[in-house]
Amino acid sequence: MLFAVALIWALSAIAGLFVCPKCGYENDENATQCIHCKAEFPAHAAAAETVKQPDDTPAVPKDNSWYLPAEIVEKEIKLARDNVEAGDLVVARLFFKNAMALDRITNPTIETKMPEIIRQAVQECDTAFCRVTGKCPLCKGTGNKIMQTVNMQGQAVFQDVLGNSCPMCKGRKFVYKYPDQDELKPALGAGAKRYTMIQQGRKYVTVGGAWIPMNLEDKLSIKQVALVKGASASSCDGCLGFCSVACSTCNGVGKIKCPKCENGWVKNKPADDKNKKKLIGANTDTLVKCPDCKGSTLLSCTTCDGAGMVMCKRCNGTGESAACKTCDGKGLVPCKKCLGAGKLKDAVCPACRGEGVVLCSSCNGDGRR
């Protein structure tokens, strides 16, 4: 009898049916309750739930089977912040930029705010670095107000007014300004040397303009190499990667001397009174505060709106050099050997390692000219 019941259950399972152990009624194999006697099938339901569902998640491509650990990016950010505290903004900026490049080859499925944090840190670093001091152009570095007078020969002369501070520098003898290229290049060059020595001391090697721990560069796919190189490519020659250049109108100061007044004052000629005879040779002019500068002798530069800097026209404010025309700035081109298929006669293409793309020979993979 037991053998017969077991045989019925086996045949029912083959036919895609489930026999109720209480009344013997045939039910669908996925049923959790008998449609005849309403008996529960808890064990059968549990078995149905444990059936493994097919995995629809696409397989990770072979060229992206390895990602840079996020801890390496975090170390670069820590070193950048250490240099900010030490006052070395050039080295700090380079560490931040390296962190930005390495972050591009971390696991993209893990969403973080790291790229946004790094970009903001780079902007803050650039703002602090590009705020330098220079001799006040109005008082020529004396800190005193300059007044124009006329000597005995009728020539205009300028002299300091002791006790009155210069309206531009407030007596400090210097002003804050946006630096030009000639002021930036020496500092950037010296900082790059310090940064290189630090990275070499850490046993890091270069991938394009980025630095990565030794032996990890061999794990990078061709696409990952292009990502790193693209993020660390050479900056625009016009703005050196800062996106802006010093305003030529105000020399980066943001203010210009008012052209309509003399030391904040203008002559005001009263209207002629026809009922009174005007004395010949009498000086009826009066001095009033300049309506344009309000007596400050200074005006906000209209070219840069007082910012001291304007957008770099060479790169349109991107800070990057022009994109490579061969690869459209991607750094990659289809593999000519396998025509982008990644295979040759059912074997992995040795030229592109199965990725179907190779580094652009025109830009060496960084996507820039």
Secondary structure, 3 states (H helix, E strand, C coil): CHHHHHHHHHHHHHCCEEECCCCCCEEECCCCECCCCCCECHHHHHHHHCCCCCCCCCCCCHHHCCCCCHHHHHHHHHHHHHHHHHCCHHHHHHHHHHHHHHHHHCCCCCCCCHHHHHHHHHHHHHHHHCCEEEECCCCCCCCEEEEEEECCCCCEEEEEEEEEECCCCCCCCEEEECCCHHHHHHHHHHHHHHHHHHHHHCCEEEECCEEEECCCHHHCCHHHHHHHHHHCCCECCCCCCCCEEECCCCCCCCEEECCCCECCEEEECCCCCCCCCCCCCCCCCEEEECCCCCCCCEEECCCCCCCCEEECCCCCCCCECCECCCCCCCCEEECCCCCCCCEECCEECCCCCCCCEEECCCCCCCCEC
